[in-house]
Amino acid sequence: SFPTRRSSDLGTEIDSRGSIPLGVAGTATWEQSTLQMAVRDVLVLLTDGIAEARNPQGALLGFPRVETTLRQGATARTLAETALQHGQNDDITAIAIARSA
């Protein structure tokens, strides 16, 4: 839902087509793709529940703030905690995959 690769403190959103969520339909298929990662690159995968976290006043955390948080070097845990603190209305999942060598 918002795959992002961070390389040398630069974040790049990866174009991906939307698809049906996992587990919704037993016959669904998903497109596979390949991504080349350099040493120290980090791939961040997250559910829409992070950007759509809504505070008591109804304001969304939003994709721009998610992007800023990632550009500042946030870990997947920090990103999920930021969404939780903002207000949870949906699932919140963030996964970071790093290439170390």
C-alpha positions in Angstrom: 0.0 0.0 0.0 2.8 2.6 0.1 6.0 0.7 -0.6 8.9 3.1 -0.1 12.6 2.6 -0.5 14.9 4.8 1.5 18.5 5.1 0.2 21.0 7.5 1.7 18.2 9.4 3.6 16.2 9.9 0.3 12.8 8.3 0.2 11.3 7.1 -3.1 7.7 5.8 -3.3 7.6 2.7 -5.5 4.8 2.6 -8.1 2.6 -0.4 -7.5 -0.8 -1.2 -8.6 -3.4 -1.7 -5.9 -4.9 -5.1 -5.4 -7.4 -6.9 -3.3 -6.2 -7.4 0.3 -4.8 -10.7 1.4 -7.4 -13.1 2.7 -10.4 -11.4 1.2 -10.9 -13.8 -1.8 -9.5 -17.3 -2.0 -9.1 -17.1 -5.8 -7.3 -13.7 -5.9 -3.9 -13.4 -7.6 -1.2 -10.8 -7.1 1.4 -9.4 -9.4 5.0 -10.1 -8.5 7.8 -7.7 -9.0 11.5 -7.4 -8.4 13.4 -4.6 -6.7 17.1 -4.1 -6.6 18.3 -2.9 -3.3 21.7 -1.4 -2.6 23.6 -1.8 0.7 21.8 0.2 3.4 18.6 0.5 1.4 15.5 0.0 3.4 12.1 -1.1 1.9 9.1 -0.1 4.0 5.7 -1.8 3.5 2.7 -0.5 5.4 -1.0 -0.8 5.5 -3.3 2.1 4.8 -4.3 2.2 8.4 -1.1 4.2 9.1 -1.8 7.1 6.8 -5.5 6.9 7.6 -5.0 7.1 11.4 -7.5 9.7 12.5 -7.2 11.8 15.6 -10.2 12.7 17.8 -10.8 15.9 15.7 -11.0 13.7 12.6 -7.7 14.8 11.0 -5.8 12.1 9.2 -2.2 11.4 9.8 -1.9 11.5 6.0 0.6 10.3 3.5 2.7 13.5 3.5 3.4 13.1 7.2 4.1 9.4 6.8 6.6 10.3 4.0 8.2 13.0 6.2 8.5 10.6 9.1 10.2 8.0 6.9 12.6 10.6 5.4 13.6 11.5 8.9 14.8 7.9 9.3 11.9 6.5 11.3 11.9 2.7 11.9 8.8 0.6 11.1 8.1 0.6 14.9 8.4 4.3 15.2 6.0 4.8 12.2 3.5 2.4 13.7 3.8 4.1 17.1 3.3 7.5 15.5 0.0 6.2 13.9 -1.1 4.7 17.2 -0.5 8.0 19.1 -2.4 9.9 16.3 -5.4 7.7 16.6 -6.1 4.1 15.5 -9.2 3.4 13.4 -7.9 0.6 11.3 -5.2 -2.1 11.3 -1.7 -0.6 11.7 1.1 -2.7 10.1 4.6 -1.5 9.1 7.4 -3.8 7.9 10.9 -2.6 7.1 13.3 -4.8 5.1 17.0 -3.6 5.1 19.9 -4.7 3.0 23.0 -4.7 5.2 25.5 -6.3 2.8 
